Amino acid sequence: VLNARDAMEGGGQLTLAASRITLAERDSELQLPPGDYLRLDVSDTGSGMSHEVQLRVFEPFFTTKRFGSGSGLGLAMVYGFARQSGGAVQVSSTPGKGSLFSLYLPYTAPEVALTGRLNFSGKAGGRERPLVLLVEDDPDVRRVVRLQLTGLGFPVLEAESGDEAALMVASIDDIGLLLTDIVMPGQLDGRALAQHARQLRPKMRIVLMSGYDEVGRGAAANFPKLEKPFTPAQLAALLDEVMLCPPQP
């Protein structure tokens, strides 16, 4: 919807539609097995896209917007969400005549409603997954990393600054892993937050992430690190390693 808005700078028509469809056999284009799906359509009458742009539209960090107007992560997140949910996403567009994005999600029977206290702990692959506090000031990057974490079976809480995260660390006992960016605004950057969390909760696992060369310097050298951008496989490998090792003082 946000992309459709940006594509219709002079105004236009945005249409949202939902329908239930059944695939009788495997769809090779969507790479979906037979079954029932919910199809969500978002269409606009905006500027549209060339065939070359459509081939790259779901690539991370690819954008046709002017500098500072977009990160190129929005549609990559849509694609990742759809695939992690067992679905798919498809685009159809003509320059000057608008675009249609179709999101396919597996249609399932309603689950029994949860009652009582919410338990943040989850299990994936037979191993318990701790509650993760994800700290990242860029909302687009934060959404991508959150999708990667939930795809690995981790329950996730979010904070957009070290200051906000420090309050959550102090008040939420269930947090078992802190994944924080290093460079952030506010009084506490990622390194200071990591030191604060280590002093307050010595058993908490802590992982730093950064796209800057300073990731291995100073106080940050005492904690495991992820250099951005990283793949879901790199994230999974490091978190598995961190969970198998006791926290270091």
Rosetta blueprint (number, residue, H / E / L):
1 V L
2 L H
3 N H
4 A H
5 R H
6 D H
7 A H
8 M L
9 E L
10 G L
11 G L
12 G L
13 Q L
14 L E
15 T E
16 L E
17 A E
18 A E
19 S E
20 R E
21 I E
22 T E
23 L E
24 A L
25 E L
26 R L
27 D E
28 S L
29 E L
30 L L
31 Q L
32 L E
33 P L
34 P L
35 G E
36 D E
37 Y E
38 L E
39 R E
40 L E
41 D E
42 V E
43 S E
44 D E
45 T L
46 G L
47 S L
48 G L
49 M L
50 S L
51 H H
52 E H
53 V H
54 Q H
55 L H
56 R H
57 V L
58 F L
59 E L
60 P L
61 F L
62 F L
63 T L
64 T L
65 K L
66 R L
67 F L
68 G L
69 S L
70 G L
71 S L
72 G L
73 L L
74 G H
75 L H
76 A H
77 M H
78 V H
79 Y H
80 G H
81 F H
82 A H
83 R H
84 Q H
85 S L
86 G L
87 G L
88 A E
89 V E
90 Q E
91 V E
92 S E
93 S E
94 T E
95 P L
96 G L
97 K L
98 G E
99 S E
100 L E
101 F E
102 S E
103 L E
104 Y E
105 L E
106 P E
107 Y L
108 T L
109 A L
110 P L
111 E L
112 V L
113 A L
114 L L
115 T L
116 G L
117 R L
118 L L
119 N L
120 F L
121 S L
122 G E
123 K E
124 A E
125 G L
126 G L
127 R E
128 E E
129 R E
130 P L
131 L E
132 V E
133 L E
134 L E
135 V E
136 E L
137 D L
138 D L
139 P H
140 D H
141 V H
142 R H
143 R H
144 V H
145 V H
146 R H
147 L H
148 Q H
149 L H
150 T H
151 G H
152 L L
153 G L
154 F L
155 P L
156 V E
157 L E
158 E E
159 A E
160 E L
161 S L
162 G H
163 D H
164 E H
165 A H
166 A H
167 L H
168 M H
169 V H
170 A H
171 S H
172 I L
173 D L
174 D L
175 I E
176 G E
177 L E
178 L E
179 L E
180 T E
181 D E
182 I L
183 V L
184 M L
185 P L
186 G L
187 Q L
188 L L
189 D L
190 G H
191 R H
192 A H
193 L H
194 A H
195 Q H
196 H H
197 A H
198 R H
199 Q H
200 L H
201 R L
202 P L
203 K L
204 M L
205 R E
206 I E
207 V E
208 L E
209 M E
210 S E
211 G L
212 Y L
213 D H
214 E H
215 V H
216 G H
217 R L
218 G H
219 A H
220 A H
221 A H
222 N H
223 F L
224 P L
225 K E
226 L E
227 E E
228 K L
229 P L
230 F L
231 T L
232 P H
233 A H
234 Q H
235 L H
236 A H
237 A H
238 L H
239 L H
240 D H
241 E H
242 V H
243 M H
244 L H
245 C L
246 P L
247 P L
248 Q L
249 P L
